[in-house]
Amino acid sequence: MKKLILICLLFFFKFSFAQEIIPTFLEKWKNSKEYLIEVAKAMPEDKYSFKPTEREMSFGKQLLHIKANMDWLSSTYFTETPKKEKELDEKLSKAEIIAELEKSFNVVYEIISKTNPESLKEKVEFFAGPKTKFQILNLLQDHVTHHRGQILVYLNLNEVKPPKYSGW
């Protein structure tokens, strides 16, 4: 009897945890969007072309790169039809870049909110080798965090105080 109870509890916790993955991601995604938009707004428009070294992307290009990666990962691995969009010109205005970022964050939110948590176990082909959709979901956020960290340095190099971090 104890074994049966233990098995039932393990099944319940496993099932319960799996059901929490998507809502937990979406909560973090919303917070990540709000924070990145604040970071993007903090940089003066005339500094959107700033890059610390020649081999770095400019501030504006970093934001467009984040947007393009969100579009690619979400549509390729979580929809039936991958999005084929040309790269946006980094000569867009600050307001246009921010609007594009917000739109992409919102689209990812919608796509992931419709994702079946069980599908996160599926393996997909990825350029770095086979990955689960759960790994791709984590990569979506990790990529945003990676590039946001870089542009926070850009703000500091331009003596712009970064917005207060808002995490979970």
C-alpha positions in Angstrom: 0.0 0.0 0.0 2.8 2.4 0.8 4.4 1.7 -2.6 1.1 2.6 -4.3 0.7 5.8 -2.4 4.3 6.8 -3.2 3.8 6.0 -6.9 0.6 8.1 -6.9 2.3 11.0 -5.2 5.3 10.9 -7.6 2.8 10.8 -10.6 0.9 13.7 -9.1 4.0 15.9 -8.5 5.4 15.1 -12.0 2.1 15.9 -13.6 1.6 19.0 -11.5 5.1 20.3 -12.2 4.7 19.7 -16.0 1.5 21.8 -15.9 3.3 24.7 -14.3 6.1 25.0 -16.8 4.2 27.2 -19.4 2.5 29.5 -16.8 5.9 30.0 -15.1 7.6 30.7 -18.4 4.9 33.2 -19.4 5.2 35.1 -16.1 8.9 35.4 -16.5 8.5 36.3 -20.2 6.2 39.2 -19.3 8.6 40.5 -16.7 11.5 40.1 -19.2 9.6 42.1 -21.8 8.9 44.9 -19.4 12.5 45.1 -18.2 14.0 45.0 -21.7 11.6 47.7 -22.9 12.7 49.9 -20.0 16.3 49.3 -20.9 15.6 50.2 -24.6 13.8 53.3 -23.5 16.6 54.4 -21.2 19.1 54.8 -24.1 18.9 58.1 -25.9 17.9 57.7 -29.5 21.2 59.3 -30.7 23.1 56.4 -28.9 21.2 53.6 -30.6 24.1 53.4 -33.1 26.7 53.1 -30.3 28.9 50.0 -30.1 31.8 49.6 -27.7 34.1 48.0 -30.3 34.0 47.4 -34.0 33.2 43.7 -33.7 30.2 44.4 -31.4 26.7 45.0 -32.6 25.3 48.5 -32.0 22.7 49.0 -29.3 19.9 49.2 -31.8 21.2 46.1 -33.7 21.3 44.2 -30.4 17.6 44.9 -29.9 16.8 43.8 -33.4 18.9 40.7 -33.0 16.9 39.8 -29.9 13.7 40.3 -31.8 14.8 38.2 -34.7 15.9 35.4 -32.5 12.5 35.4 -30.6 10.7 35.3 -33.9 12.8 32.5 -35.3 12.8 30.2 -32.2 9.1 30.6 -31.4 7.8 30.1 -34.9 10.3 27.4 -35.9 9.8 25.2 -32.9 6.4 26.1 -31.5 4.2 26.6 -34.6 3.5 24.7 -37.8 4.8 27.5 -40.1 8.2 29.0 -39.4 8.2 32.8 -39.8 10.3 33.9 -42.7 11.0 37.6 -42.2 13.7 39.8 -43.6 16.0 41.3 -41.1 14.9 44.8 -40.0 17.1 47.8 -40.8 18.9 49.1 -37.8 18.2 52.6 -39.1 14.7 52.3 -37.7 13.8 54.9 -35.0 14.0 54.1 -31.4 10.2 54.1 -31.2 10.0 51.7 -34.2 12.5 49.3 -32.7 10.7 49.3 -29.3 7.4 48.7 -31.1 8.9 45.8 -33.0 10.3 44.3 -29.8 7.0 44.6 -28.0 5.2 43.0 -30.9 7.6 40.0 -30.9 7.4 39.5 -27.2 3.6 39.5 -27.5 3.6 37.0 -30.3 5.9 34.7 -28.4 3.6 35.0 -25.4 0.6 34.0 -27.5 2.4 31.1 -29.2 3.7 29.6 -25.9 0.4 30.1 -24.1 -1.1 27.7 -26.7 1.7 25.2 -26.4 0.8 21.8 -24.8 3.1 21.2 -21.9 3.5 17.6 -22.9 5.0 18.7 -26.3 8.0 20.2 -24.4 9.4 16.6 -24.1 9.6 16.3 -28.0 13.1 16.3 -29.5 13.7 18.7 -32.4 16.6 19.2 -34.7 18.7 22.2 -33.8 21.9 23.5 -35.2 23.7 22.6 -31.9 22.3 19.1 -32.1 18.9 17.6 -31.1 17.2 19.5 -28.3 13.8 19.1 -26.5 11.3 21.9 -27.0 11.8 22.5 -23.2 15.4 23.4 -24.0 14.3 25.7 -26.8 11.9 27.3 -24.4 14.7 28.0 -22.0 16.9 29.2 -24.8 14.2 31.8 -25.8 14.7 33.5 -22.4 18.4 32.8 -22.1 19.1 34.6 -25.4 17.2 37.7 -24.3 19.1 37.7 -21.0 22.5 37.3 -22.7 22.0 40.2 -25.0 20.2 42.4 -22.4 23.3 42.0 -20.2 25.5 43.3 -23.0 23.4 46.3 -23.6 23.3 47.2 -19.9 27.0 47.7 -20.3 26.3 49.9 -23.3 24.1 52.1 -21.1 26.8 52.3 -18.4 29.5 53.2 -21.0 27.2 56.1 -22.1 26.7 57.2 -18.5 23.0 56.2 -18.7 21.7 54.7 -15.5 20.1 51.4 -16.2 16.6 50.8 -15.0 16.2 48.9 -11.7 16.2 45.2 -12.3 12.8 43.6 -12.2 13.1 39.8 -12.1 10.5 37.3 -11.2 
